[in-house]
Amino acid sequence: MTGPVQEVDIPALTTVATRVGEAAATLAKARSDHGPQLSPAGALDGWATGPALAQGAEGWLAFLTDLHQQVQEFGAGLSQSARDYQAADQAAADRANGVYSRGPR
């Protein structure tokens, strides 16, 4: 009895890794472009909610920074996996070519 055949579509994995990297870049740009808008405006000076809103903005910025890093690392990991699968496939092909090129013994 054999189990299911496992296959890896290396070009598709590479494409997904690229798209994840693009998503990380978009997230970083959105954070830098719009992050300052999270902070409460100066019109809240003197209001009791002002400090709480400022803390909330700091929390969101920290969350977005962490999220960007995680997405970026995920994309890099996918890229590395694609390279590793390609290298393993090439190594197996090289071994097979070496064995079969010598002919029967």
Buried (B, 14 or more C-beta within 10 A) or exposed (E): EEEEEEEEEBEEBBEBBBEBBEBBBEBBEEBEEEBEEBBBEEEBEEEEEBEEBBEBBEEBBEEBBEBBEEBBEBBBEBBEBBBEBBEEEEEEEEEEEEEEEEEEE
